[in-house]
Amino acid sequence: MTAHISLYDLLKDSAHHHGERRAFAQGAKMATYAELLEDVRLTAKRLADSGVQAGERVAVYAGKQYETIVTFLAINARGAILVPINPQLKEPQVRHILLDSGARLLISTGPRLRRIEAMVQDIGLDTWQLEKLQADNLNTPTDAALVTAASAVTDSDPAAILYTSGSTGRPKGVVLSQRNLVSGADSVAHYLGLRADDVILGILPLSFDAGFSQLTTALVSGACYAPLDFLQAGEVPTFCEAQGVTMITGVPPLWMQLASVQWPQPAGARIRCFANTGGHMPPPLLEKLKNAFPDAQPYLMYGLTEAFRSTYLAPEAAATRPDSIGKAVPNADIRVMRPNGTECAAGEHGELVHRGAFVTLGYWNDPELTAQRFRPWLHPNGQVPRAETAVWSGDIVYRDSDDFLYFVARSDDMIKTSGYRVSPTEVEEVLFAVDDVIEAAAFGVPHPQQGEAIIISLFAHPQTQLTAQALIKLCRDKLPTYMVPLHVSFHDSALPRNPNGKIDRKQLKQQFSEFFSSPLTVTE
């Protein structure tokens, strides 16, 4: 049995066992695992010939086309460090990532390279044009013994740097090891029950840990990865039907869009499991998706870039505990901790702390922040350090008497109003129960008397008769006085997103930062 140290090892294993199965499907483009492995080896050989060494950073700035996937895996095969750049990012963010990572090579599409040509020249960076890789590979002889640095790679070596969305400032690079990627893929594929005959929809950005997981779980299970870069939600069911998609993972804003379009039953009935990550899924939305996918099992997941995947709520628990984020995924130890380092009792709010194989290596070029968030996990006697560190998530959660975990809020999203700490989720859930509400975000802004006042930004169906007054009254009926919003703002379109598709609370807060600086006006 060959040890799986890297993603390249997973690819070789799937090519050995499932060589003639589809590995990639997108429109008219299809590749088997045997074909994918050969293309990866050819591209890895080109990387080696161009002087790329193990440990050097190679950035990829492109959509989810076949050549992108080949390049990702070739970088891994070479032992270099992959730096995926979200294709939605603009030149200033791309420049920051290239400079911060110290990338020695940028691989992108021709049009993108032309748009950032002056910036690339200013940095002094080598570039490859993605579209030419396949044609160039046809003229590249390969020798499998020459294409990788596998003998020098261990599972603790850095494999990728994923940059956070930057919602709290400039993007920070989180360094993932080979072990993080392989163990994470194995764990998620195991609890989702993925099989070689599955077709996994790749709808999230590959620069986002959950989007990258859609590719890696396909590799570990021998399934087909079917990526889609879409403009309208209505394109998704059509694509799923054409490619035979059986598994989808999304974030709440994306699920809200997909729940609002028609799913023809050949497509909807074929989905056998769907998963949510990146935020709480409101129970009404979960019910809509169950109707759209009548034979599918729902998995409600929680994770953070610094530890990949932490918990999941199994389908059998989703019906009775839809508000829970579940229990620890396989190969993870999850605790709820007080600021003094002691463990919280059942029902007590504390910070989620994660120990295990998925805890990443820290932040690139930021040893100070790494030391703050990544700390040694002590043995219960308080003296013997365990072999691994743990990551302090910054997320406030609590555990019930049956050890199910519940997300409260990001510590920096908590609203501090009138002496209370309010979770945005508690307020949003009242609004999600209203049929016409598509999206809602609660957040706090400065207020002269309350410290912070609660504002709701809301996107509803165009023909809705809802009013701000009616929604505030509903909140009064359902919530304590200190949780009632002082203002409801209706948006004509979807709420702003960060590059990973999550609602951008920071942008919303900035829009209303001075709303209560003038004499108080309450929407009633």
C-alpha positions as CSV (number, residue, x, y, z in Angstrom):
1,M,0.0,0.0,0.0
2,T,1.4,3.4,-1.0
3,A,1.3,6.1,1.6
4,H,-0.7,9.2,0.5
5,I,1.6,12.1,1.4
6,S,0.5,14.6,-1.3
7,L,-2.4,15.4,-3.6
8,Y,-0.3,14.0,-6.4
9,D,-0.3,10.6,-4.5
10,L,-4.1,10.7,-4.4
11,L,-4.2,11.4,-8.2
12,K,-1.8,8.5,-8.9
13,D,-3.9,6.2,-6.7
14,S,-7.2,7.2,-8.4
15,A,-5.5,6.8,-11.9
16,H,-4.4,3.3,-10.9
17,H,-7.8,2.2,-9.6
18,H,-10.2,4.3,-11.8
19,G,-8.0,5.2,-14.8
20,E,-10.9,5.2,-17.3
21,R,-13.4,7.0,-15.1
22,R,-14.1,10.7,-15.6
23,A,-11.9,12.9,-13.4
24,F,-13.0,16.2,-14.9
25,A,-16.2,17.3,-16.8
26,Q,-17.0,20.8,-17.9
27,G,-19.2,21.4,-21.0
28,A,-17.6,19.5,-23.9
29,K,-14.3,19.1,-22.0
30,M,-13.9,15.7,-20.3
31,A,-10.8,13.9,-19.0
32,T,-10.3,10.5,-17.4
33,Y,-8.0,10.0,-14.4
34,A,-5.4,8.4,-16.7
35,E,-5.5,11.5,-19.0
36,L,-5.4,13.9,-16.0
37,L,-2.3,12.1,-14.6
38,E,-0.4,12.3,-17.9
39,D,-1.2,16.0,-18.3
40,V,-0.1,16.7,-14.7
41,R,3.2,14.8,-15.2
42,L,3.9,16.8,-18.4
43,T,3.2,20.1,-16.7
44,A,5.3,19.1,-13.7
45,K,8.1,18.3,-16.1
46,R,7.8,21.8,-17.6
47,L,7.9,23.3,-14.1
48,A,11.1,21.3,-13.3
49,D,12.7,22.4,-16.7
50,S,11.9,26.0,-15.9
51,G,13.8,25.8,-12.6
52,V,10.9,25.7,-10.2
53,Q,12.2,24.1,-7.0
54,A,10.4,22.4,-4.1
55,G,9.2,25.0,-1.6
56,E,9.0,27.9,-4.1
57,R,5.6,29.6,-4.5
58,V,3.7,29.4,-7.8
59,A,0.6,31.6,-8.1
60,V,-2.4,30.7,-10.3
61,Y,-4.9,33.4,-11.2
62,A,-7.6,31.8,-13.3
63,G,-11.1,30.3,-13.4
64,K,-11.9,26.6,-12.9
65,Q,-10.9,25.4,-16.3
66,Y,-9.2,22.1,-17.0
67,E,-5.7,23.7,-17.4
68,T,-6.1,25.2,-13.9
69,I,-6.7,21.9,-12.3
70,V,-3.8,20.3,-14.2
71,T,-1.6,23.2,-13.0
72,F,-2.7,23.0,-9.4
73,L,-1.8,19.3,-9.3
74,A,1.5,19.7,-11.2
75,I,2.7,22.3,-8.7
76,N,1.9,19.8,-6.0
77,A,3.7,17.0,-7.9
78,R,6.8,19.3,-8.2
79,G,6.8,19.9,-4.4
80,A,6.3,23.6,-4.9
81,I,3.8,25.7,-2.9
82,L,0.5,26.5,-4.7
83,V,-0.9,30.1,-4.3
84,P,-4.4,30.1,-5.8
85,I,-5.7,33.7,-6.4
86,N,-9.4,34.2,-6.6
87,P,-10.2,35.3,-10.2
88,Q,-12.6,37.9,-8.8
89,L,-9.8,39.9,-7.1
90,K,-8.6,43.0,-8.8
91,E,-5.1,44.3,-9.4
92,P,-4.4,45.8,-5.9
93,Q,-5.3,42.5,-4.1
94,V,-3.5,40.4,-6.7
95,R,-0.3,42.6,-6.2
96,H,-0.5,42.2,-2.5
97,I,-0.8,38.4,-2.7
98,L,2.1,38.1,-5.2
99,L,4.4,40.3,-3.1
100,D,3.4,38.8,0.2
101,S,3.8,35.2,-1.0
102,G,7.1,35.9,-2.8
103,A,5.8,34.0,-5.8
104,R,8.5,33.2,-8.4
105,L,6.0,32.4,-11.2
106,L,2.5,33.5,-12.1
107,I,0.3,31.3,-14.2
108,S,-2.8,33.0,-15.7
109,T,-4.9,33.4,-18.8
110,G,-3.8,35.6,-21.7
111,P,-6.5,38.3,-21.1
112,R,-5.7,38.5,-17.4
113,L,-2.0,38.7,-18.0
114,R,-2.5,41.5,-20.4
115,R,-4.6,43.5,-17.9
116,I,-2.0,43.3,-15.2
117,E,1.1,43.4,-17.5
118,A,2.5,46.6,-16.1
119,M,2.1,45.4,-12.5
120,V,3.8,42.0,-13.3
121,Q,6.7,43.8,-15.0
122,D,7.0,46.2,-12.0
123,I,7.3,43.2,-9.6
124,G,9.7,41.4,-12.0
125,L,7.7,38.1,-12.1
126,D,7.9,35.3,-14.7
127,T,4.6,34.3,-16.2
128,W,3.0,31.4,-18.1
129,Q,-0.1,31.6,-20.2
130,L,-2.5,29.0,-19.1
131,E,-4.2,28.4,-22.5
132,K,-0.8,27.4,-24.1
133,L,0.0,24.7,-21.5
134,Q,-2.0,21.9,-23.2
135,A,-0.5,22.6,-26.7
136,D,3.0,22.9,-25.2
137,N,2.6,19.7,-23.3
138,L,2.1,17.8,-26.6
139,N,5.7,18.6,-27.5
140,T,7.1,17.8,-24.0
141,P,8.6,14.4,-23.5
142,T,8.0,13.0,-20.1
143,D,9.8,10.8,-17.7
144,A,7.8,10.1,-14.5
145,A,11.1,9.7,-12.6
146,L,12.0,13.3,-13.4
147,V,8.8,15.3,-12.8
148,T,8.5,15.4,-9.1
149,A,10.4,16.2,-6.0
150,A,8.5,13.5,-4.1
151,S,11.5,12.0,-2.4
152,A,12.1,15.3,-0.7
153,V,8.5,16.0,0.3
154,T,7.1,15.0,3.7
155,D,3.5,15.4,5.0
156,S,4.5,18.4,7.2
157,D,5.9,20.4,4.2
158,P,3.9,23.5,3.0
159,A,1.6,22.6,0.0
160,A,-0.5,25.7,-0.4
161,I,-1.1,29.2,0.8
162,L,-4.8,30.2,0.9
163,Y,-5.4,33.9,1.3
164,T,-8.4,34.9,3.4
165,S,-11.0,37.1,1.8
166,G,-9.7,40.2,3.6
167,S,-13.0,41.1,5.3
168,T,-11.0,42.2,8.4
169,G,-8.2,44.0,6.5
170,R,-5.6,42.9,3.9
171,P,-5.8,39.2,2.9
172,K,-3.7,37.0,5.2
173,G,-2.0,33.8,3.8
174,V,-2.9,30.6,5.7
175,V,-0.2,27.9,5.1
176,L,-1.6,24.4,4.5
177,S,0.7,21.3,4.7
178,Q,0.5,18.2,2.6
179,R,-1.0,16.5,5.6
180,N,-3.7,19.1,5.9
181,L,-4.9,18.6,2.3
182,V,-4.7,14.8,2.3
183,S,-6.2,14.2,5.7
184,G,-8.9,16.8,5.2
185,A,-9.9,15.3,1.9
186,D,-10.0,11.8,3.4
187,S,-12.1,13.0,6.4
188,V,-14.7,14.9,4.4
189,A,-15.0,12.2,1.7
190,H,-15.5,9.6,4.5
191,Y,-18.3,11.3,6.4
192,L,-20.1,12.4,3.2
193,G,-19.9,8.9,1.9
194,L,-18.4,9.9,-1.5
195,R,-18.0,7.2,-4.1
196,A,-16.2,6.8,-7.4
197,D,-19.5,7.1,-9.3
198,D,-20.2,10.5,-7.7
199,V,-20.0,13.8,-9.7
200,I,-19.1,16.7,-7.5
201,L,-20.1,20.2,-8.5
202,G,-17.2,22.6,-8.2
203,I,-19.1,25.8,-7.7
204,L,-17.1,27.6,-5.0
205,P,-13.7,29.4,-5.7
206,L,-10.7,27.1,-5.6
207,S,-8.9,29.8,-3.5
208,F,-11.6,29.2,-0.8
209,D,-10.8,26.1,1.4
210,A,-14.3,24.6,0.9
211,G,-13.9,25.1,-2.9
212,F,-10.5,23.5,-2.9
213,S,-12.1,20.6,-0.9
214,Q,-14.5,19.9,-3.7
215,L,-11.5,19.0,-5.9
216,T,-9.5,17.1,-3.2
217,T,-12.4,15.0,-2.1
218,A,-13.0,14.0,-5.7
219,L,-9.4,12.9,-5.9
220,V,-9.5,10.8,-2.8
221,S,-12.7,9.1,-3.7
222,G,-12.1,8.7,-7.5
223,A,-15.1,10.8,-8.2
224,C,-15.6,13.3,-11.1
225,Y,-15.0,17.0,-10.4
226,A,-17.4,19.1,-12.5
227,P,-16.5,22.8,-12.0
228,L,-18.8,25.7,-13.0
229,D,-18.1,29.5,-13.1
230,F,-21.7,30.8,-13.5
231,L,-23.2,34.3,-13.9
232,Q,-26.9,33.4,-13.2
233,A,-28.2,30.9,-10.7
234,G,-30.5,29.5,-13.4
235,E,-27.5,28.1,-15.2
236,V,-26.7,25.7,-12.3
237,P,-29.6,23.2,-12.6
238,T,-29.0,23.0,-16.4
239,F,-25.3,22.2,-15.8
240,C,-26.0,19.7,-13.1
241,E,-28.5,17.9,-15.4
242,A,-26.0,17.8,-18.3
243,Q,-23.1,16.5,-16.1
244,G,-25.0,14.2,-13.9
245,V,-24.1,16.0,-10.7
246,T,-24.8,14.0,-7.5
247,M,-23.1,16.2,-4.8
248,I,-23.1,20.0,-4.1
249,T,-21.5,22.1,-1.4
250,G,-22.4,25.8,-1.1
251,V,-22.4,28.8,1.2
252,P,-25.7,30.3,2.5
253,P,-25.9,33.2,0.0
254,L,-25.4,30.8,-2.8
255,W,-28.0,28.3,-1.5
256,M,-30.4,31.2,-1.2
257,Q,-30.0,31.8,-5.0
258,L,-30.2,28.1,-5.9
259,A,-33.3,27.7,-3.8
260,S,-35.0,30.5,-5.7
261,V,-34.7,28.8,-9.2
262,Q,-36.5,25.8,-10.6
263,W,-34.8,22.4,-10.4
264,P,-36.0,20.0,-13.0
265,Q,-36.5,16.6,-11.3
266,P,-34.0,14.7,-13.4
267,A,-31.4,17.1,-12.0
268,G,-32.8,17.6,-8.5
269,A,-33.6,13.9,-8.0
270,R,-30.1,12.9,-8.9
271,I,-28.5,14.9,-6.0
272,R,-27.8,12.4,-3.3
273,C,-26.2,14.8,-0.8
274,F,-25.7,18.5,-0.3
275,A,-23.6,20.4,2.2
276,N,-23.5,23.9,3.6
277,T,-20.5,25.7,5.0
278,G,-19.3,29.3,5.5
279,G,-22.3,30.3,7.7
280,H,-25.5,29.3,9.3
281,M,-28.2,27.8,7.0
282,P,-31.7,29.1,8.2
283,P,-34.2,26.2,8.7
284,P,-36.7,27.6,6.1
285,L,-33.9,27.5,3.5
286,L,-33.0,23.9,4.5
287,E,-36.6,22.9,3.9
288,K,-36.7,24.5,0.5
289,L,-33.5,22.6,-0.5
290,K,-34.9,19.3,0.8
291,N,-37.9,19.9,-1.5
292,A,-35.7,20.7,-4.5
293,F,-33.5,17.6,-3.8
294,P,-36.0,15.0,-2.5
295,D,-33.6,12.1,-2.3
296,A,-30.6,14.0,-0.9
297,Q,-29.0,13.9,2.5
298,P,-28.1,17.3,4.0
299,Y,-24.8,17.9,5.8
300,L,-24.4,21.2,7.7
301,M,-20.7,21.9,8.1
302,Y,-18.5,24.3,10.0
303,G,-14.9,25.1,9.3
304,L,-12.3,27.9,9.2
305,T,-9.4,28.3,6.8
306,E,-7.0,27.9,9.7
307,A,-8.3,24.3,10.3
308,F,-10.1,23.4,7.1
309,R,-13.1,21.6,8.5
310,S,-14.0,21.3,12.2
311,T,-17.6,20.0,12.6
312,Y,-20.5,18.6,10.7
313,L,-24.1,17.9,11.5
314,A,-25.1,14.4,10.2
315,P,-28.4,14.1,8.2
316,E,-30.2,12.2,11.0
317,A,-29.5,15.1,13.4
318,A,-30.4,17.9,11.0
319,A,-34.2,17.2,11.4
320,T,-34.1,17.6,15.2
321,R,-31.2,20.0,15.6
322,P,-31.1,22.2,12.5
323,D,-29.5,25.1,14.4
324,S,-26.5,23.0,15.5
325,I,-23.1,22.8,13.7
326,G,-22.9,19.2,14.9
327,K,-19.9,17.4,16.3
328,A,-16.2,17.1,15.5
329,V,-15.3,15.6,12.1
330,P,-13.2,12.5,12.0
331,N,-9.6,13.2,13.1
332,A,-10.4,16.4,15.0
333,D,-10.6,17.3,18.7
334,I,-13.0,20.3,19.3
335,R,-13.2,22.1,22.6
336,V,-15.1,25.1,23.9
337,M,-12.8,27.2,26.0
338,R,-12.9,30.2,28.4
339,P,-10.4,33.1,28.0
340,N,-8.4,31.7,31.0
341,G,-7.8,28.4,29.1
342,T,-10.3,26.2,31.0
343,E,-13.1,24.3,29.3
344,C,-16.6,25.6,29.3
345,A,-19.6,23.8,30.8
346,A,-22.6,22.7,28.8
347,G,-24.6,25.8,27.7
348,E,-21.7,28.2,28.4
349,H,-20.5,30.4,25.6
350,G,-16.8,30.1,24.8
351,E,-14.2,30.1,21.9
352,L,-14.0,27.1,19.7
353,V,-10.6,25.5,19.8
354,H,-9.5,22.9,17.2
355,R,-6.7,20.3,17.5
356,G,-5.9,17.6,15.0
357,A,-4.6,16.8,11.5
358,F,-6.3,19.7,9.8
359,V,-4.7,22.5,11.9
360,T,-2.6,24.5,9.4
361,L,1.0,25.7,9.8
362,G,0.0,29.3,10.6
363,Y,0.1,32.6,8.7
364,W,2.6,33.3,6.0
365,N,5.0,36.0,7.0
366,D,3.2,36.7,10.2
367,P,4.8,34.9,13.2
368,E,3.2,37.3,15.7
369,L,-0.4,36.5,14.6
370,T,0.5,32.8,14.3
371,A,1.7,32.8,17.9
372,Q,-1.6,34.4,19.0
373,R,-3.9,32.0,17.2
374,F,-1.8,28.8,17.1
375,R,-0.8,27.5,20.5
376,P,0.5,24.3,22.0
377,W,-2.3,22.0,23.3
378,L,-1.5,20.9,26.8
379,H,-2.1,17.5,28.3
380,P,-4.9,17.5,30.9
381,N,-2.2,17.5,33.7
382,G,-1.1,20.9,32.3
383,Q,2.6,19.9,32.0
384,V,3.1,17.6,29.0
385,P,2.7,19.3,25.6
386,R,1.0,17.2,23.0
387,A,2.7,16.7,19.6
388,E,0.3,19.1,17.8
389,T,-0.8,22.7,18.2
390,A,-4.3,23.9,18.4
391,V,-5.9,26.9,16.7
392,W,-8.1,29.3,18.6
393,S,-10.8,30.1,16.1
394,G,-12.2,33.4,17.2
395,D,-15.7,32.0,16.9
396,I,-18.1,31.9,19.9
397,V,-20.0,28.7,20.3
398,Y,-21.6,26.5,23.0
399,R,-22.1,22.9,23.6
400,D,-25.4,21.3,24.8
401,S,-25.7,18.4,27.2
402,D,-25.5,15.9,24.3
403,D,-22.2,17.4,23.1
404,F,-23.8,19.0,20.0
405,L,-22.1,22.4,19.2
406,Y,-23.9,25.6,18.3
407,F,-22.4,28.6,16.6
408,V,-23.1,32.0,18.2
409,A,-21.0,34.5,16.2
410,R,-17.6,35.5,15.1
411,S,-16.1,37.3,18.2
412,D,-15.6,40.4,16.0
413,D,-19.2,40.1,14.6
414,M,-20.9,40.1,18.1
415,I,-23.0,43.2,18.6
416,K,-22.4,45.0,21.9
417,T,-25.6,46.9,22.6
418,S,-27.0,48.3,25.8
419,G,-24.6,46.3,27.9
420,Y,-25.5,43.0,26.1
421,R,-23.7,40.9,23.6
422,V,-26.0,39.9,20.7
423,S,-25.3,37.3,18.0
424,P,-26.4,38.5,14.6
425,T,-27.7,35.0,13.9
426,E,-30.3,35.2,16.6
427,V,-31.8,38.4,14.9
428,E,-31.5,37.1,11.4
429,E,-33.4,33.9,12.1
430,V,-36.5,35.8,12.9
431,L,-36.4,37.5,9.5
432,F,-35.5,34.3,7.6
433,A,-38.9,32.8,8.8
434,V,-40.6,35.4,6.6
435,D,-41.4,34.0,3.2
436,D,-40.5,37.0,1.1
437,V,-37.0,37.4,2.7
438,I,-34.2,36.2,0.5
439,E,-31.2,37.5,2.4
440,A,-30.7,39.3,5.7
441,A,-27.7,40.5,7.6
442,A,-27.7,42.0,11.1
443,F,-24.8,44.1,12.3
444,G,-24.0,46.8,14.9
445,V,-23.0,50.4,14.2
446,P,-22.0,53.1,16.6
447,H,-24.8,54.7,18.7
448,P,-24.5,57.5,21.2
449,Q,-26.7,55.9,23.9
450,Q,-26.5,52.1,23.2
451,G,-22.9,51.7,22.3
452,E,-24.0,49.9,19.1
453,A,-27.4,49.8,17.6
454,I,-28.6,46.9,15.5
455,I,-29.3,47.5,11.8
456,I,-30.7,45.0,9.3
457,S,-29.8,45.0,5.6
458,L,-32.3,42.9,3.7
459,F,-33.0,41.7,0.2
460,A,-36.6,40.5,-0.5
461,H,-38.6,39.3,-3.5
462,P,-39.2,42.2,-5.8
463,Q,-43.0,42.1,-5.5
464,T,-43.0,42.0,-1.7
465,Q,-45.3,44.1,0.4
466,L,-43.0,43.9,3.4
467,T,-42.2,47.2,5.2
468,A,-39.5,48.1,7.7
469,Q,-42.2,48.9,10.3
470,A,-43.7,45.4,10.0
471,L,-40.4,43.7,10.3
472,I,-39.4,45.7,13.4
473,K,-42.7,44.9,15.0
474,L,-42.1,41.2,14.2
475,C,-38.7,41.4,15.9
476,R,-40.4,43.1,18.9
477,D,-42.8,40.2,19.2
478,K,-40.1,37.5,18.9
479,L,-37.0,39.0,20.6
480,P,-36.0,40.8,23.8
481,T,-36.0,44.6,23.6
482,Y,-32.2,44.9,23.4
483,M,-32.2,42.6,20.3
484,V,-34.7,44.6,18.3
485,P,-33.2,46.5,15.3
486,L,-33.5,50.3,15.2
487,H,-33.4,50.3,11.4
488,V,-34.2,48.0,8.4
489,S,-32.6,48.8,5.1
490,F,-34.1,47.2,1.9
491,H,-31.7,46.5,-1.0
492,D,-32.8,46.2,-4.6
493,S,-30.4,43.3,-5.3
494,A,-28.4,40.7,-3.5
495,L,-26.3,41.9,-0.5
496,P,-22.6,42.6,-1.1
497,R,-20.3,39.6,-1.1
498,N,-16.7,39.1,-0.3
499,P,-14.6,37.1,-2.9
500,N,-15.6,33.8,-1.3
501,G,-19.3,34.4,-1.8
502,K,-20.1,35.2,1.8
503,I,-22.1,38.4,2.8
504,D,-19.6,41.2,3.4
505,R,-20.6,42.5,6.8
506,K,-17.7,44.9,7.0
507,Q,-18.9,46.7,3.9
508,L,-22.4,46.9,5.2
509,K,-21.2,48.3,8.5
510,Q,-19.1,50.9,6.7
511,Q,-22.2,52.1,4.8
512,F,-24.1,52.8,8.0
513,S,-21.1,53.8,10.3
514,E,-22.4,57.3,10.7
515,F,-26.2,56.6,10.5
516,F,-26.8,57.5,14.2
517,S,-24.3,60.3,14.4
518,S,-27.1,62.8,13.6
519,P,-30.2,63.1,15.8
520,L,-31.8,59.7,16.2
521,T,-34.3,58.5,13.6
522,V,-35.8,55.1,14.1
523,T,-37.6,53.4,11.2
524,E,-41.1,52.7,12.5
